[in-house]
């Protein structure tokens, strides 16, 4: 399957999210947020706990509605994009169904679309080959390790070939070594599919290692306070030891501390040879 998209993967204009608006327990989660994610781009969202990263992801996915402003996904409203399955989503927990085999978990979005049994089985096996789990197609999720379960969840999110992946700390519960392997796996899948990815994380090194841009958000109410461009080329294990990688990590850390101008000299060197 191939998806062609010319519109931005995500375009947020003046987005606010206010919970319980007008009530004593009103909470402003997002404030006047503007963001554009290009087709094929990998953007990480980072910020302190409670800053609205996951809320923004949920607004993009139309799992909650913006109070003000507009959200477009692949040139459609967020609601239209959800109805047309223009995005796949992966969460911190794999959220697989234990009573279904690995293959049938991957098939689920296609089954909901009414795709025929043989076609969805073939697509599921194609995706399990991609995430290197074809040999486990007949297993149950509880028979797999945490990292393997997340690979199944990623395969499921790709089932209908959406142009966009939304990922909410998908590797947060994994040990460090497994997490690094999963990061490399995700980059390989992204390279093979060309998907746009919006990725929520609390880890500065993870955000830098994976992303084309790191979007830094403020404490609540969530606003975008800085965007760090990262140009490290094809990532591999040597990237984590590269001086440019450390410079980018420093720039993001400074931005999180509120030194929006202090990291400019560093940012101007990120990606330079």
Secondary structure, DSSP 8 states (H G I E B T S, - for coil): ------S-SEEEEEEEEEETTTSTT-EEEEEEEEEEE-TT-EEEEE-STTSSHHHHHHHHTTSS--SEEEEEETTEEHHHHHHTT-EEEE-SS----TTSBHHHHHHHHHHHTT--HHHHHHHHHHHHHHTT-GGGTTSBGGGS-HHHHHHHHHHHHTTT--SEEEEESTTTTS-HHHHHHHHHHHHHHHHHH--EEEEE-S-HHHHHHH-SEEEEE-SSSB-EEEEEE----S--GGGGG-HHHHHHHHHHHHHHTT-TTTTHHHHHHTT--
